[in-house]
């Protein structure tokens, strides 16, 4: 090799010499990762080579994991999924990849590998374990507070997507109700009231026999509807809808454990409705239409005497406006 280099330097100009050297180094660096295999009579890069059977490939990947070479283990398990996707070892590799990424703190990747088991290997005995771990990841995601810059990147409602997938994967198991309640509460906390109500409705639909659970669901629906009413310019039809639901609730559950909470909601509704009438009465008062103003002030006193607006309306009537 040295003789070749000397010959080139003596017989070619420096520009051609350096081009050859650069080309030689490129070829050398490329083929340094490749090995000649007499069996196949081909150059093979060990990085991309796969074992002859899925069992060999799985055991090969696991040896790296046991020896703490996690990145190589990840690569080898992914190769198994690529080359032997239908083998009995494929769901096991998926599960192990999920566990590895979970330990590394890469929750989304972990969740997706567990989801792959559910979607592509539904008959695998690992499905239920995958759903359980997914549920843990999803619940942790719901409870995590957004920190720093990332709170501007990840929309809060997107955090509910993980738990939604868990519920969709196993909508009728023993823990599904608890997951649905947690997801509904998450939507309530981020003020996505309609989504929360949809999840609550799903509880009743999926578990019609759970009458004791229905009581809490119906109470929460009333609570969510109340919270959905905007502070200003709200529709009185929504108030009427909530009152209808309260009436139905009181008939179905006369001794409800949520009785005190329902009474508080009724007081809030009375206050809001009284406010609406007060705005009308006050408008007529400012416009100089005394009779119309008194009419609405009296309406407030008659229908909502114990509200704050009822007390104000009563004072105005007594003072003759």
N, C-alpha and C positions, 0 to 999 in steps of 0.2 A: 504493500500500500504506500509506503514511504517513497519507493522507487517511482511509482506512478505520479505522485505529487511533484517529485523533483523533475521528472520528464515534462510534465505539464508546464511547470514554471519556466523551463528552458525553451520550450517550443511554442508556447502560446503567450499572447499578451496578458497583462494582469487582469484586464476586464473579464476575458473568457475564463481565466483561472478562478476568479472569485465566483463567477456564475456556477462553475462546476462544483466548487466546494459547497456553495449554498444548497445546490440540488442534492448533493451527496448527503449532507447533514439532514435534509428534509426526509429523504428516503430512509435513512438510518433511524431517525426518531420515530417514524411511522411504523416500521417493521420491528422495532424493538419490543412492541407490545404483542407481536404475533409469533406463533409457534407452528412449526411444520409437524403434521401428524401423518405418520406412515399409513395408518389405517384408512384415512380418507384421501390421502395424497393431496392435501390442501393446507394452506396457511390458515390458522384459526386464532382469533383473538380471544384469550381466556375470559376477557371481560364480557363478551357476548356469547360465549359457548354455553350450551345447556347440556345437562346430563341425559343419559339415554332413556331413563324412565322417570316418571313423576316422583316415585318414592326416593330415588337417588337424589334428585334435585331438592326435594324437601329436606332430606337428611343433611345434604350438603349445606343448605341455607341455615339449618338449625345449629350446625357445628360452629358457624361464625357467630351466631347469636349467643351460644353458650360461652364462647371465648371472649365475649364483649366487643366483637367487631360488628357493631349494630348497622353501620352504613352498608357494609358488604352484605349482611344478612337481609337488609331491605332489598338490595339489588337482586339477590338470588331468589327471594320469595316472589318478587315482581316478575322475574323471568319464568317462574313456574306458572304464574297466572297467564302469562302471555303465550307460552308454548304448550301448556297442558290445562287449558281452562275448563275442560269437562272432567278432569280426573277427580278422584275422591279426596285428593290432597289440596285441591284448589280452595274450598271453603276454610280449611285449616290455615292455609297461607294468608287468606283474607283476614281471618281472626287475629293471627299473630301480628300482621301489619297494623291492624287497628290498635292492638295493645301497645305496640312499639310507639306509634304516633301519639297515643294517649299519654304514655309516660314522658314523651318528649315535649308535651304541652301543645301539640298541634291538633287541637280538638276537631277542627273541621275535617282534616284528612282522616283522622281516626273514625269519626262518625260516618264518613263516606265509605270506608272499607267495611264497616259493620253493615251499612245499608246494601252494599254489594252482595253480601251473604243473603240478606232478605230477598233481594230482587232476583238474583241469579241462581241461588241454591236454596229455594224455599223448603226442600225436604230434608235439609241438613239439620242434625240435632243441635247445631250451634246457633240456630236462629233465635231461640228464646234467650240465650245468653247475650247474643248481640243486641237484642231489643232492650234488655235490662241495662247494659252498659250505655247504650244510646240514650236511654232515659236519664241516667246519671249525668251524662254530658249535657243534655238539653236542660235539665233542671239547674245545673250549675251555671249555664249560660243565661238563664232567666234571672238568676239571683245576682249575677255579677254587675257591678257598677261600671259604667263606661268611664275610662280614664284618659286624660290627656288628649292628644290629637285624634285618637281613634274614635272618639265619640262623635266626631264630625263626619267620619267615613262610613261607619256602620249605622244604618237606621235602626232605631229601637225596635220597630215592628218586625224587622228581619230576624231578630233574636228568637222570635216565636216560631220561626219556620222549622227549627230542629225538633221541637216538641210536637209540632203538627205532624211531622213525618213519622215520629214514634207512634202517635195516636193512629195514624192511617195504617201503619204496619200491623198494629195489634189493637183494633178498636173495641174488642169485647173481652179482653182478659181481666183478671182480678184487679190489676193496678191501673186500668184505663181511666176509671172514674177519678181517681186521685190526680192523675196527669191532666185530665181535662179541667178540673177545678183550678189547678196551679196555672194552667195556660190562660184560663178565663180571667183569673186574678191579675196575671201579667198584663193582659190587654186592658184591664180596668186601670191599672197603675199608670199605663202610658196613654190613657184617655182614648183608647180605641174601643169605645163602648159597643159598637155594632158587632165587631169581631168577637168580643167577649160574650155577647148574647148568643151569637151563632154557636159558640162552643157549648154554652149552657143548654141550648136547644138539642144539641147532639147527645148530651147525657141522657135526656129524657127519651130521645128517639132510640138510642142504642140499648138503654136499660129500662124498658117500660115497667118491669116488675119491681124496681127499686123505689117503692112509694116513699120510704123515709128520706131518700136522697132527693126526691122531687120537691119536697117542702123547702129545702135549702136552695135548690135551683130556682124555684119560683120567687123566693124572697130576693135572691141576688139579681134576678132579672128586673125586679121592681127598683132595686137599688141602682143598677146600671142605667136604667131608663131615666131615673131622677137626675143622675149625674150628667146625662147627655143633654139636659136642657140648658141652653146658653143663658148667661146672666141677663142679657138684654134681648129684646125682640124675639122672645120665644113664642111658640105656637100653643095656644090654650088647648088645642086638640090633643097634644101630647099629655097634658095634665089630665085630661079626661080619660085617656087610654090608661094611664097609671092608676087612676082612681078605680077604673073598671077592674084592673088586675088585683088591686087591693081588696075590693069587694069579693071577688072570686076566691082570693087567698083566705080571707076571713071565714068564708063559708066552708071551704075545704079543710081548714086547720084552725078551728075556733080556740084551741088551747096551744097554739104554736109557741115554740121557744123563741120565736122572733117577734113576738107580740109587741114588745116595747120598741123595737126598732121600726116596726111598721107604723106605730103611733107617731113616732118622731117624723117619719116620712110624710105622714098625713099633715102634720103641722107645717112642714116646709111647703107642701103643695098649697095649703090654705094661704100661706104668706105670699107665695108667688102669684096666686090668682087674685088675691086682694090687691097686690101691687099693680096688677094689670088694670083693674077697675079704678084704682087710685089715679093712675096716669090719665085715664079718660076723664075722670071727675076734675082733676087739676087742670087739664086742657080747657074744659068748659069754663072753669072758674077764671082762668087767665084771659079767656076770650070775652068775659063779661056776661056769659050765659048762666045766670045764677040758678034758675030752675033745673036746668039739665045737670049742673054740677051737684046740686043737692040730691037729685034723683040717684046719681051714682054713689054719692057718699052714703046715702041711706042703704043702698044695696050692699055696700061693704059692711056696714054695721049689722045688717040683718043676717048676712051669710057668714061673715067672718069676724064676729065681735071680739074674739080673744086674740086676734092678730095685732101686730104693731100698727098696721094700717087701719085696722078697725078702731083702735083707740084714737088715732089722729082724726079719722073721719068723724067720730062722735064729737070730738072737741069742735070741729069746724061747724057741724050742724048746730051745736049748742050756742056757738058764738054768732050764728047766722052768717057764716063765712066772713 
